[in-house]
Amino acid sequence: MAASTASAPPHQDRLKSFGFDDGREEGLREYIFARPDLETSLRNNPKAVLAAISEYTAKKRMITFGEVKINKCRELLAQMNPPPKALIELGTYVGMSAIGWGDILKSLNPGEESQCKVFAMELDPKFAAIARDLVDLAGLKDIVTVLEGPAADNIRALKTSHTVDKVDVAFFDQWQESYKPDLIVCEESGIFRKGTVILADNTDSPGTPDYNQYLEESSGRQGGVKYQNVKHETASKIAKIILASTVLEVP
Ligand SMILES: C[S@@+](CC[C@H](N)C(=O)[O-])C[C@H]1O[C@@H](n2cnc3c(N)ncnc32)[C@H](O)[C@@H]1O
């Protein structure tokens, strides 16, 4: 991973320690595409696709950004004025949250759906391919683009490859050691504006102490991006907190 620290375990070790990449991801795709209601209720229906993914991931105990958290984020993004249209996601896995973002942006921007853009970034090509298939099934491929590779590289290329100047929302759900370095890449790439909201999962568990500290100390840092940080508790059983950091000032 380009943005990880020298002591961070490599991607394959992280996959094993978290129980990723053991066949359940391909199993999810097979399960969804074999469902008898594929054409009648799942196709072009993001909420039904999310429910179907949840059914499988709960049974197989897969780690995804579940519906409880997606609905909490739906509430948070609904409070933004104007409604968010451009969102980046760092860490897409099989596409659960990416489908959630596509659905949320679409419903917050009636009549302006074509202006909504989600760039969902996933390190692992196998997971990215599954996410693409599920996004496509949900009818969101015009809104959600799944980009492969380290998020840091894709963020640096956003302005040139995808003509994205600023993002309204960034969602952090990659390996935790990359949170702080990737945040700095976002700052240096100039994609944040006053009012951009950075949502982060897992800041309480497994925990991202260096990222949290960097955000908390931003007000005292000369010439840096300044943030207001709010912890939102969810009813999730583990990693209950979604940390929302709103950009107050960019230099
Ligand atoms: C917790 S999962 C993401 C869950 C996903 N957001 C969901 O909705 O279920 C973490 C994912 O981040 C990916 N990842 C880790 N480091 C990354 C990086 N630097 N850039 C992009 N993806 C990364 C991993 O391959 C893994 O699929």
Ligand as a Chemical Component Dictionary entry (heavy atoms), coordinates in Angstrom:
data_LIG
# 
_chem_comp.id                   LIG 
_chem_comp.type                 NON-POLYMER 
_chem_comp.pdbx_formal_charge   0 
_chem_comp.three_letter_code    LIG 
# 
loop_
_chem_comp_atom.comp_id 
_chem_comp_atom.atom_id 
_chem_comp_atom.alt_atom_id 
_chem_comp_atom.type_symbol 
_chem_comp_atom.charge 
_chem_comp_atom.model_Cartn_x 
_chem_comp_atom.model_Cartn_y 
_chem_comp_atom.model_Cartn_z 
_chem_comp_atom.pdbx_ordinal 
LIG C1  C1  C 0  -13.399 -2.589 6.028  1  
LIG S1  S1  S 1  -13.237 -2.929 4.338  2  
LIG C2  C2  C 0  -14.286 -1.742 3.574  3  
LIG C3  C3  C 0  -15.738 -2.064 3.751  4  
LIG C4  C4  C 0  -16.642 -1.346 2.764  5  
LIG N1  N1  N 0  -16.573 0.094  2.865  6  
LIG C5  C5  C 0  -18.082 -1.808 2.910  7  
LIG O1  O1  O 0  -18.984 -1.081 2.596  8  
LIG O2  O2  O -1 -18.332 -2.906 3.365  9  
LIG C6  C6  C 0  -11.625 -2.298 3.981  10 
LIG C7  C7  C 0  -11.266 -2.359 2.510  11 
LIG O3  O3  O 0  -10.270 -1.377 2.262  12 
LIG C8  C8  C 0  -9.395  -1.843 1.273  13 
LIG N2  N2  N 0  -8.179  -1.041 1.413  14 
LIG C9  C9  C 0  -7.264  -1.110 2.392  15 
LIG N3  N3  N 0  -6.322  -0.190 2.229  16 
LIG C10 C10 C 0  -6.643  0.506  1.105  17 
LIG C11 C11 C 0  -6.060  1.589  0.403  18 
LIG N4  N4  N 0  -4.935  2.162  0.832  19 
LIG N5  N5  N 0  -6.677  2.040  -0.698 20 
LIG C12 C12 C 0  -7.832  1.480  -1.139 21 
LIG N6  N6  N 0  -8.428  0.441  -0.519 22 
LIG C13 C13 C 0  -7.850  -0.031 0.591  23 
LIG C14 C14 C 0  -9.236  -3.324 1.603  24 
LIG O4  O4  O 0  -8.793  -4.063 0.505  25 
LIG C15 C15 C 0  -10.658 -3.686 2.042  26 
LIG O5  O5  O 0  -11.404 -4.186 0.964  27 
# 
loop_
_chem_comp_bond.comp_id 
_chem_comp_bond.atom_id_1 
_chem_comp_bond.atom_id_2 
_chem_comp_bond.value_order 
_chem_comp_bond.pdbx_ordinal 
LIG C1  S1  SING 1  
LIG S1  C2  SING 2  
LIG S1  C6  SING 3  
LIG C2  C3  SING 4  
LIG C3  C4  SING 5  
LIG C4  N1  SING 6  
LIG C4  C5  SING 7  
LIG C5  O1  DOUB 8  
LIG C5  O2  SING 9  
LIG C6  C7  SING 10 
LIG C7  O3  SING 11 
LIG C7  C15 SING 12 
LIG O3  C8  SING 13 
LIG C8  N2  SING 14 
LIG C8  C14 SING 15 
LIG N2  C9  SING 16 
LIG N2  C13 SING 17 
LIG C9  N3  DOUB 18 
LIG N3  C10 SING 19 
LIG C10 C11 SING 20 
LIG C10 C13 DOUB 21 
LIG C11 N4  SING 22 
LIG C11 N5  DOUB 23 
LIG N5  C12 SING 24 
LIG C12 N6  DOUB 25 
LIG N6  C13 SING 26 
LIG C14 O4  SING 27 
LIG C14 C15 SING 28 
LIG C15 O5  SING 29 
# 
